[in-house]
């Protein structure tokens, strides 16, 4: 046995031991036998959040004490603020472990920007899982062929149509990126989930699109294989020093940073870049999170945290997750809380820049 193999074995045993330790006394405090846990997703059933929740749900059913049925329920509307506002009104006292909520970057951004539709307060909720992810922008083959290597400037005379959930949702990241590249992208607002945007692309109603990694793997990769779509760029990932590097799930696809550096007029410094990077970090480092409602006792938080920790420690998890979620951190405990803080915090300068851009570009004025 090599030193590396020994080290990997030790790390695996440590991870399993940590999961079991978390599962100890807390799991005995909450028995969900014979109950149904509703996992509310504030989007349609066609997007990345649906794939994420549907992937985790059967695992969670197996790992929660009492093996309850876990049902994913969709509550789309108002760019996910409808479902989030509803969850804010729920309490642990009423649900007793039978309700959890799945947030996404499209729920976090309105909160960060002071969207007047927001009636929810993230700090009232209790995070038990944080999932990092990535995103991929793609084009029809004929338009992708017009790019000069990584230089996107030959696309500046194209009138692009994009199906969008809203400028203050997670779509802020691609919309700002495309504008920094000098592309003329006209969003069609009002779709209920990114899967609806993909279907617009498939029907020829849109000629540029982006999907989070889980939705790209499930819905767009087959289009690429069939020659109906070509990846343009990913948003990238962060290394330990906070630098944008290639997405580990899509290492062969260039990042927006690389495309920007190759495109005249696009700069990876200055106010626009700082704002884009801040919202990319907020929206993707911990893009999807699972919460218990306000008032949840610590033993309940520990029980759900332990269940997700056991899911991560399962020998079949990593391979299954790679095919559905991609190669991204799935965080519980202190790591989830750290990611949570990162997801609901942006520098004031980045917020100010984006608010000004939203007003000038889309006529969107939010409370400041």
RABELFEN-V474214 format. One record per run of one state. SS is the DSSP state (hx for helix, st for strand, lp for the rest). FROM is the first residue (numbers start at 1). LEN is the number of residues. If there is no record, write none. Layout:
BEGIN
ss	from	len
SS	FROM	LEN
SS	FROM	LEN
END
This chain:
BEGIN
ss	from	len
lp	1	2
hx	3	27
lp	30	6
st	36	6
lp	42	6
hx	48	16
lp	64	5
st	69	6
lp	75	3
hx	78	11
lp	89	2
st	91	1
hx	92	4
lp	96	3
st	99	5
lp	104	1
hx	105	9
lp	114	8
hx	122	3
lp	125	1
st	126	6
lp	132	3
st	135	5
lp	140	1
hx	141	4
lp	145	3
st	148	1
lp	149	2
st	151	1
lp	152	1
hx	153	3
lp	156	3
st	159	6
lp	165	6
hx	171	10
lp	181	3
st	184	6
lp	190	4
hx	194	9
lp	203	5
st	208	5
hx	213	13
lp	226	4
st	230	5
lp	235	2
st	237	2
lp	239	5
st	244	2
lp	246	9
st	255	1
hx	256	7
lp	263	8
hx	271	15
lp	286	2
st	288	5
lp	293	1
st	294	1
lp	295	3
hx	298	16
lp	314	3
hx	317	8
lp	325	5
st	330	2
lp	332	1
hx	333	11
lp	344	4
hx	348	15
lp	363	6
END
